[in-house]
Amino acid sequence: MRNEQFFKYTTLFLLLINIGLICFFFFSKPNHHHKNRRPNFLNKAFEILELDDQQKNQFEKLAEQHHQEILKIERTQKQKLAEYFEPLKRDTAHNLLLQKQNIKALESQKIEVTYKHFLEVKKLLRDDQLDNFELFIDEFVQILLLRAKKNKKRAKESSNKNV
């Protein structure tokens, strides 16, 4: 009788621990918001450039236009990359040089779109804000370089996994 009671309480205790763990995992789950990076950069840009409310609105519109243009180019770029590697599946080769040039042109187009975007941002600024523009560009380049560094690291890790 005593053994049965011990096992009954032990089972109940373990059940409560399991329920507690399940609740802990469900209710303390971190929020993964990938879009949070953009607002953080926007806020940082507002702070660096010391924009007023009207400039902030214009900047947000420019940023959204730039983002949409880059997404459009990246979708095309993904499609072209898939087309470039497709012949490997069938052991056929067809005008890879032309496809490679198209992919390079798309990358160049992203750079040009970004450059024009920053010229438009610069036009938004008053004379007293122009000194901050240099710092803004430096911050952007750092973010861009960090992204490139992370992408290289991910590529290296994934190639090491495949070996």
C-alpha positions, 0 to 999 in steps of 0.5 A: 500500500505504501509503495502504491501511494509513493508511485502515485505521488511520484507520477503526479509530481512528474506529470506536473513538472512536464505540464510546467515545462510545456507551459514554459516553452509555449509562454516564454517562446521568443518572438522572431520578427525578421522585419524588426531589422528595418525599423531599427535601421530606420530609427537609427537613420532618423537619429543620425540624420536628425530628421523632422517629422515631414522628413521622416515621412518622406524618408520612409516613403523613399526607403519603402520604394527602395526596398520594393525595387531591391526585392524586385531585382532580387526575385529576378536574380534568384530566377536567373541563378536557378536558370544558370544552374539548371543545365547541371541537372541535365549535363547540357550547357547553353550560353552560360556566359550570357547568363552570368553577365545577366546576373552580374548586371542585376547585382550592378543594378542593385548597387545603382538603385541604392546609390540613387536612393541615397542621393534622394535621401541627401536631397531631403536634408537641410544644410544643417543636416548634411554633416550627418549624411557622411556618418549615415553612409558610414553606418549603412556601409558597416551594416552592409559589410556585416551582412556580407560577412554573415552571408560568407560565414553561413556559406562557409558553414553550409559548405563544411556541412556538405563535405 
